[in-house]
Amino acid sequence: MLNLFTSNKAPSHSNEPSHNLLLTWLRLNNVPNIGYIRLLASATKLNCSISGLLLKSMSELRDIGWSNEQINAMSATNKSVVAQVQQSLLWLAQSPQHHFVSLECEQFPYLLKQISRPPLFLFVSGNIHLLSQPQIAFVGSRKASLSAIQTTHELVKGLAQHTSAVSVSGLALGIDAACHQASLANGLPTIGVLGCGVDLVYPKRHKALYAQVEQTGALVSEFLLGKKPVATMFPRRNRIISGMSLGTIVVEAKIRSGSLVTAKYAAEQNREVFAVPSHVTNPNAEGCHWLIKQGAKLTENIQDVIDEIPSIAIDTKKVEKSSLESLESDPLLDSVSYSATSVDIIAKRTGMSLNDVLTQLLEYELRGLVASTAEGYIKLRA
């Protein structure tokens, strides 16, 4: 029996040319009213991989319930498919940092592959190797309070200092933006998952942030290039944010919000859910408090995350040794004696302002490096 499609060779995914890879998966994506679940069921019935469906005859596909419209939509000569392939090839040629990763590619995120409805493919702009690193997601209100933004910055700073994980968020306003900005400020790679084509900036005010994330981290989307955002696309985006991540931190959210949708996805995907508490009068905290009541981990700092996901913790002994080595040449710590030293003297010795001296001394006091007395500060250890 003749094959409906042009190729008589099973698609390969290890070193496959971009054109063939694109053609394979964009053909599958073009089939109307058939998503991952139906494709997987069809492949199971016909004893093949999802990409192997392209090698099946029209009669075999009809026998398992496919319509002629669906079969014809998957043709390699379908005008829609041809246009999508050409557009994608042009985009891939623009930069070595542009990538197309199918569900059957090795670079496809392992955790994302385990969810009930993974995307068939991802367009990636940036460092593709980040997709294989452990990830922690941050979500929250688009109209975030100053306190929530500050909390996000502290949590991201802790993630950068004490874990091997990278951050993931949706590049939206509020907590998403705070996550990406804090990651950039702390030298932490960050991944932005978009609810539109990866070649589009949304919201437009994030043009500079989009470029920074793309340059130092990665941008990811399951949507075709040029696809403009609509409301129904964001829940699909949210399942990818949680699906890629070991855990999702909800910093601030209302009861009815996209952030709680992401938390729901995370719970269904058997991932950890963390929620940051806030003042009981804060309406944007209702969602977080509800999550905590449902069993989400109450989260005050990054150690709460590490306690639940210890695999992301870095070797604290090495970190402490490195930190102490850097303190050996710290001018402020050198200016504090083992006997009481006044703040004025410390400021004079370092040339720093009193405010900067007090801020740094408070941090050192919390770390157990100095102690405050009525006469001034005392160095506790070298």
Protein Blocks (a to p, Z undefined) as FASTA:
>chain_A
ZZfblbfcdcdfklgcfklmmmmmmmmmmpghiafklmmmmmmmnopafklmmmpcfklm
mmnopafklmmmmpmklmklmmmmmmmmmmmmmpckbccddfkbmklcfklmmpmbdcfb
dcdedjfklmmpccddddddfkbcfklmmmmmmmmmmmmmmmcbdcddehighjlmmmmm
mmmmnopacddddfbdfkbccdfklmmmmmmmmmmmccddfbdehiacdfklmmmmmmmm
mmmpmbdcdfbdcfbdfklmmmmmmmmnopacddddddfklmklmmmmmmmmnopacdfb
fklmmmmmmmlpccfklmmmmmmmmmmmgmklmmpcfbdcdfklmmmmnopafklmmmmm
mmmmmnopaccdfkbccdfbZZ
